[in-house]
Structures are given as C-alpha cells and as structure tokens.
Amino acid sequence: MNDQLSRKFKRGDIVLGKVIEIEPSKALIEIEGCEPVHIIKEVASTQEIESIEEVLQLNQTYEFLVVRDCGAEYYNYDELYLSIVDLESSRSKKRLEQLAIENVTVYIKVFQAFEYGVSVIVENKSFIISNIHLKTKTPNQELVGTTIPCKVILIKQENDNYNYNYIVVSHCWAVSDNKHCTNNPNTIDRDNTSLIDNSITQQPYAFGDVVVGKVIKIEKDYAFVDVSAEKPAYVALRDISLQAKSCEEVLHLNLIREFRILVIYRDGSHTLALSRRDIDYEIGLKRVEQMQEEDVIFYPPSIKETGRGNGYIVRVEGVIAFLPANHLGNNITEKEVLERKIPLQFLEFDKERSRIVVSNRKALVKLRLEQLQVGNLIIGKILAIKEYGLFIYTDNLAVLLHISEVSQISISSEDLNNIFKVDDEIKAIVVSMDIYKGRVAVSTKELEIEPGNMLKDPQLVYRNAEIMAAKYRSKL
C-alpha cells in the first residue's frame, strides 16, 4: 500500500506521473512528492492488451486518475491506486453529457447490426441504437459500415435510492421532422410532462414505477411484454440479466412478472422500456440478508479476481460480495477458488452501505464444528503458546487447550514452554463446544493414565490416546 499517495491525494484526483520502470504486467510510476507506485496492465487501457508496454513508454509522462481499492473499506484503510481506464471512462461520460447539453449532431459509423437495432461507438463507449431510435427504411444489416447522424440524449433518473444520468444515442432525434425528435432539448427530465404526447400522459406511468406484465414475444437479445399500454413494452437482455446469453434462459412465453419502467420513449412511439434487473437485485438482497441471518453456508455460482491481489468478487443471488484473500482457508488453491469449489459464509452485511463481505474460513470452521462432538480425539499442530494455554490448529479450526486442562496436576506457564514447542504435533480430546460462538476447548489431562504423565512423557499419553478417549466417552 502506498501511504503517501493516500495522504497526498484523494479519490478522483488527476495526477501526472512518469514511467520509471516497466514490465509486461505492470509499470512503476514516479509522482512528485510520493514514493513510486505501480499501475497494473488491467487498468492501463480500455482496449485488451497483451503488455502494458503497448500503452506506456519508459521515461514518458502520463495522466492518471486516483481511484480507491475495492477492498479498502473492508480492510479499513484508504488505499488508493492509479488507473487510466477510469480516467478515460470519466472523460468519455463528461464528453457525452456535454454533447447532450449542447444538442450537437454527431456522425457515427455503424459497426454491427441486430434485429432489434444497430451498434455504434461514441466517445469510446459502445451503444445500441434500438429500432425505436432509428428513422430509416434501410435494413439494419445494410447500415453496417455507413455513417449516420445521431444525437446524445441525457435522461435524468431519480428516486429515493439513486440519482444518475442514463445516456441514450438516437438517430431519430437527429433526422426526423417530428417535433418530438428535433425541437426537444436533449436533456430530459422525467417530471417535465410537457415533452410527452397527451396519449402518454394519460397513462399512469412514470419512471421507476413497477408494473405487472406478460411476456408475449421472446428473441435472443430482447423481449416484448404486455403491460396493458398502447403498445407492448420492450425489455433488453442487458436489463433482464448480466449473466444470461439469451432472453430464453430467463424468460418464457406467457410468463407474468413484475418489471420496473426504465424509460418512457418520447419520440412518438409511445413505448415503455422495462427492466427486471433491479427488481431481481432487491429480491436477491433480501435473500442474502436472510442467508446471513440464518448463517447459511453456500457455494458461489461466480467468483472473479479483483485484479488487485487482495481478494475476489463473488456473486450470490445476483448480488456482489467481496471475499478478502485473508479469509481463505489454509491450503485452499487459487484453482479451487476460481472453480467455485469452496464453501462461504457471510461475514458482514451492511445494506445501507452496500457492503457485503464473505469468508471461506468462517464456513470451514462451521463445517468442522458440525463434524465434531465432545469426546472426539483431535490431532493438530501447536499454533501459539500463551500464559493461559495453547492454541492448536486442526482441520481449519483453532482450538484452545487451557493450562488447567493440560495435566491432572497443577502446572505453570513455564512448564508449558518446557513441555510444548510451536509446530509440535499434539493429541487432545474435545471436552466442550460452543458452535454459535465457534469455540472448542480440548484437554490432554483426560488422556493421562496417571497424573503428571504430560510433564514426564507426553508421547506415552499420545500412544494411549485412543484408549483413554474411549474411556472418557463411556462416561458421558
């Protein structure tokens, strides 16, 4: 962690830095007043690159955006790092917003066509111009390679939980003689109903409303939903699911579900654009909250690296959670993590701050606790020696051997250090457990044949441990 970067700058600052060392996966950047800091390949370019040397050159000076590490809040530090990707994204968004405010017509090349629209790139960002926003008789496929005039539309979206700008690119607004496509300002406020036809204002619809609809047509990348409006509503795959590759994976004909109104198109089409994702997210959040309250162990459907080496991004019930690297169990391989073969439990759930942290270690402890019973013999290694006893590690679980449970005769902390060494193998018997608090207490005095055996000959105790453990269990 670069403390000087965190002390000198704040998130969102743009800084100048000089490349002083470079290798394929990262570069070392010198910033005035700070110790050199690395930038990794994954955040150095908006394009897919093999080496960071494709975008950065030694001894050259570049601009970088200071951003916050996604795991910083969990680890309770303000680690900042450098990013070119975030800088370019921030600048692209500002340029798009400016184009919308100034009502500029831009000429854009169509590079891909679909049944439902065409794909274009504006200010290094990809957009789909849906058929609703295309005003041409030319088939979509024939538009590929041609340049078309477009305008950027900035839709201000607000509700109790969020406030952001939704950006749409429209061909119709740039070329149509219809007053709704030429005279309207490109910054639309959902509360300004003067921009909407009477036929729409008569309908009780507003951005953010939840409506019940029936799926009446399904294509690969979109579907139409009957919500009792003048025309069927439109829902794109990206507004249904980020994981599904086809609408047919998540929808079927005649399915009745709730949808949220994402956009009311004011171009004369009288069409509603719907979203299911945020409703599913809210449902997923409630499920996650319930799983956390019930202390459920789960196996995640999706795990990805953060790219910072401090943990993993986990998706559960459609909700994103953070798995810190220091909450992986011992001997867990990266392959096991990425193949989703590890059990997890919720470590922290803060709905207000959208902060969800999961732990593999906690899940492993619970699984091990569920297997243990009082009277079980355990074999482990000594982790630490304290004045009050020993901590023993066994099967992903740390247990306590209190000084009073070492021998049937009283011993001192000095005796502990004479009898035991860190990393020594030890046998002990479980004498008490608290599954809810994750605590296990073990004993070696219950394994002694005669009082004081642990001081004189611990190996004798270990050799007869199974016999003495069986006697202990018979008394329970």
N, C-alpha and C positions, 0 to 999 in steps of 0.2 A: 504494500500500500504506500502511495506517495503522500505523506502527511503535508508536505509543503504545498503541493498542488491543492489539497483540500483547504489549507489555511489561507492561501493567497487568492483563490478563485472560487466562484460559486457555480452551481449548475446553470447552464445556459450561456455562460461567458464564451466569447470567441477569442482565441489566443493565437499568436504567431509562434511557430516552433521550427527549429532547424534539425534536419535529419543528420545525426552524427554516427549512427551505426545502423546497418540494415542486413536482414537475412530473409529468406523466403516467407516465413510465417509472421514476422514482426519487425518493427523498426524502433530505434531509440531516438526520442525527440528531446532536444535541448530547448528549454523555455527560460527566458530571463527571470532570475530570482527564484528558480526552483531547481531541484535535482532533476536529472533527465528522467523521462517517463516513457514507457513503452506504449505503442499503439499496435494492435493485432490486425492481421490480414482481414478478418471477418468484418471489421468496422472501418476499413480503409477505402472501400469503393462500393458504389451502388451496383456495379457490374460484378459478375462472377469472375474471379481472377485466380490464377494458379500461384502467383507470387506477389507479395506486396511491392516488389521492385517494378511491377507494371505501372504503378501509380505514384510511387515516391522515389526520389533520387537522392543519393548521398550529397550532403552539403547544401541542399536546396531548402528554402523556407516555404512553409505552407500554413494555411489557416486551419484550425481545428476547433471543434465545439467541445466544451467541457460538459460531460454528462455523468450521471450518477450510476454506480454499480447496482444492478437489480437486487443483489443480496445485501446491500449496505444496511437497509433498515433492519433486517433480521439480526445481523451481526452487531448492530448498534454502533456503527461508525459512518462517517461521511466520506467514504472513498469515492473519489472522482477519477474519471479516466477520459481519454481523448477519442473523438470519433469524427470521421469525415462523412460517413453515411448519414448520421443525424444532422450534421451541418447542411448537407445537400438537401435532405428532406425538409428541413425547416425553411430553407431558402425557396425551395420549389413551392411550398404551401403559400408563402408570402407573395410570391410572384403570381400564383394563380388567383389569390384573393384580390391582388391589385388589378389583374386583368378583368375580373368580375366587376369591381368597383368602377373602373374606367369604361366599362361597356365596350371593350375592344373586340373587334372581329379578328380571329386568328385563322390562319390557313394551315391545315393539318393533313398529313398523309395517312391514309388508311392502310394498316399493315395486316389486318386479319378480319375475316368475316364469319358471322354466325347466322343462324336462322333468326335469332332474336335481335341482332344488331351488328355493329362493327366495332373493332378495337383500334384505338389511336393512342398516341403518346403526346402529352402536353407538359412541358417543363419537366421532363424526365419521369413523369408519372403516367402510368397506364390507366386508361379509362375505357369503359364500354359505352358507346352511344347506342342506346336501345332504339328499336324501331319507332317508338313513341317520339323520339327526338330526332328522327331522320325525316327530312321532307324531300324525297326524290322518288322517281319511278324506276330508277336504275336498280336492278337486283343487287343485294348486298355483296355477293361474290364478285361482281363486276366493278365494285368500288375499290377493291384492293389495289393499291399502287397509285390511286388517284389522290389529288389534294382537294379537300372540301373546306368551305368556310364554316367556322364554329364560334360560339360564344361560351364563356365560362359563367355558370350560374352558381351563386353562393347562397345556399339555403341556411338561414339561421335556425337552429333547432334547440329548443329549451324545454326542460321540465324540471321537476323537483330534484332530480339526481344528477343531471349533467347539462352542460351548455357548450355546444360546439357548432362548427360550421360544416355542413355537408356540401361537397363540391360536385356539380354535375356539368358535363360538357354537352351542348346542344347544337345540332346542325339546324334544326327548325327555327330556333330563335335568330339565327344569323341570316336566313334567306327568305323566310315567309313574310307575306304582306299582311297576314293576320295580326291584328293589333296586339294580341297576346304573345306574339313571337317577336315583335320588333320594337314596340313602344315601351314595354315594361322595363323598369330598371332590373339589372341582373342580380341585385341583392334582394332576396325575397324574405319577407317576414311573415311567418305563418299567421300572425294576428292581423295583417293588413288584407282584409277580405275584399277591398276594392279591386284587387287584381284578379279576382276569381269570377267566372261566369255565374249568373244567378242560378243556373241549373245545378251548380255545385254547392253554392252557399245554402241552398235549400236543404241539402243533405246534412244530417247532424254529424259530420266527420271533421276531425281536426287532427293535426299531427300528434302522435302519442296515444291516440285512442286505441283501445283493444276491441276488436270486432271478431265475431264468430263467422267462419267461412267454410265452404265446402269445396274441396279440390275437384275441378271439373275437367282439367286437361294437364297432362304432365309431359314435358320434354326433358332432355338431358340436363339443360342448364337453367330452366325456368319452369314455372307452372302458373296456371290461371285458377283463381279462386272466386267463387260466387259469394259475395258478401251483401247481396240484395241492393247493390248500387246500380247505376245506369248501365255500366259495363263491368265485365269481370275484372277483378283486381289482379295485379301482376306481382309475382314474388320470384326473385332471382335466387339461384342456388346459393350464392355467397351470403344471402340474407336468411337462408334456412340453416346452413351448416358449413363450417370451415373444413370439416373432415371428409364429408361425403363427396364423391366424384360425380354423382348423378342425383337428380331430384328423386329418381325412383328408389334410391336407397333409403330415403327418409319420408317419402310421401306415397300415397296410393289413391287411386280414383275413389271419389265419394267419401274420402276421409274428412271428418269435421273437426276443426281445431280452432283455437284462438290465434289471432295474428295481431300485430301492432302496426298501425299506419305509419309508414316511414316517410312517404312523400305524397302530396296531392298535386298531380301534374296540372299546371295552369296554362296549358298550351292548346286548349280546345279539345283535348282527347277525353277529358272527364275520367281519367283513370287513376286509381289508387295504387301505389306501390306499397307492398307489405313486407314485414319482417317477422320471422319466428325466432331468430337467434336470441334476442334479449329476453323474450319470454322464457325460452329454454334455459337461458343463463340464470334467471331468477329462480326457476324451478330447481336447477342444479345447485344453486347456492343454498336453497332450503334443504336439499338432500344432504349436502356436505355438512351443513350445520347439525343435522340430525345424526349423521355418521360420527361427527366429532363428539356430540353429547353422549352417544351410545358407545364410544370408544371402539369403533369398528376397525378391524384390520382389513385392508383391501390391497389388491394388486392392480396397479395403474394401467390403463389402456395405452398411455402415451407418455414417454419420457424423452427429453432432449437436453443436451448440454447448454449451459448459459453462454458458453464461449469465453467465460472469464476464469474458468477453473475453480470457481467457488461453490459449485453445486449444479443442480439440474432443475429444469422446468417440467413440472408434472401436470398432466391434465386428468381430472377426475370429475365425472358427471358434467362435462363441458366447462368446468371451472379450472383456472390456472392456479397452481400452488408451487411453492418453492421448496426443494429438497436440498438443505445445506450439505456440502461434502463431508463435514464433520459429524453428520448424523447418519452415515452409512456404517453398518456393522463391520467388525473386523473380518478380513479375508473375503469381503464382497468385491468381485471383479467388475470392471467397467462394462464388460460384455454382459454380465448378469443384469446390470442396471439398465443398459440400453435395450436389452431384450425383454425388459419388464418382468423379470423373474423374481423380483424382490417384494416382500410384504411391507406395507407402510401403514402408519397411523398418523392422525392429526396431532401436531404438537402445539399449534396456535391457530386460532380462528378469530379474526377481528373484522367483522362485517363492515363496520363504519369506515375503516381504513383500507378495505380490500386487501387485507394482509392474511394470507393462509400459508402456514408452514407445516410440512410433514416430516416424519422421521422414520427411517428404517430401523435404527437402533431401538427405538421405543417399541416397535412392532415385534422385533426379535425377542426383546425382554418379555413381553406379554406372552408370546408363544411358548417361550421356555418356562415361564411361571406356570402356565396352564398344564405343562407336562410334569412339573414337579409335585411331590407330595411330601408331607412330613414323614420322616423315616427313610427317604431316599438317600442313597450314598452318592456323593458327587466327587469327581476328580477334577482338579483345576490347578492353575498356577498362581502364585502369590504376586499380586499387583503392587501392594504397598504395605509397609509395617508402621503402625501408629502406636501411640502410648496406650490406647484403649483396645487394640486388637489388630487383626489382619483383614485386608481386602483380597478376596480370591476371585479370579476370573474363570468362569466355566460356561462353555456353550453360550457365548454372547451375553452372559449375565455376571454382574459383580455381586458377590455375597459377602457378608460380614461374619468373621469368626471373632467374637468378643473375647477379651483377655480372660474373662470369667469362665469361658467355655472351652479353654484350651486343655486344662487338666483338672483332675479331681482334687489336686492340692493347689493352694494359692501360689500364684507366680507374679513376678514383677515385669515391668516393661523391659528391663534389662534382660530378663530371661527370654522374652520374646525374640530379641535380637540375637541371642545365643543359640536358640533352637531353630529359627527360621531365617531364610535369605530370600530376597526378591527373586522371582522366577523359579523358585523351588516348586516341584510338584507336590501336591498335598491331597490327602483324602479326608473327607469330613462328612457328617451326617446332617441332614436338614432337620432342625428342631422347631422352627416357627416360620410362618409366611404371612405376608400381607399383600395379596395380589393387587389390590386397589392402589396401594402406595408403592408397589414394585419392590418390596423389601423382603429379603430372605436372610435368616440367621442360621448358621451352622455350628456344629460342635465337634470337637475331637475328644473331649473328656468322656463322652458317651461311648467312645470306641476303645477306651483304655481297659485292659484286662485287670490291671492293678493300678491304684492311684500313683501318679508320678511317672507312668510309662512314657508320656510325651516328652518329659525332660531328659529321661535316661536313654530311651531308644525309640524315636519316632517311627523308624522303619518297621519295628515289631508291631506297632499299632496299625500301620498301613497294611501289613501282611495279613493281619487277622480282622481287617475292617469289615469284610462281608459277613463274617460270623457274628461279630458284635452288633452290626447293623440289623441283622435278622432278629437277634435277641431284643433289641430296642423296639422294633416294630411289633414284636409279640406282646409287648407290654402296653401298647397303645389301645 
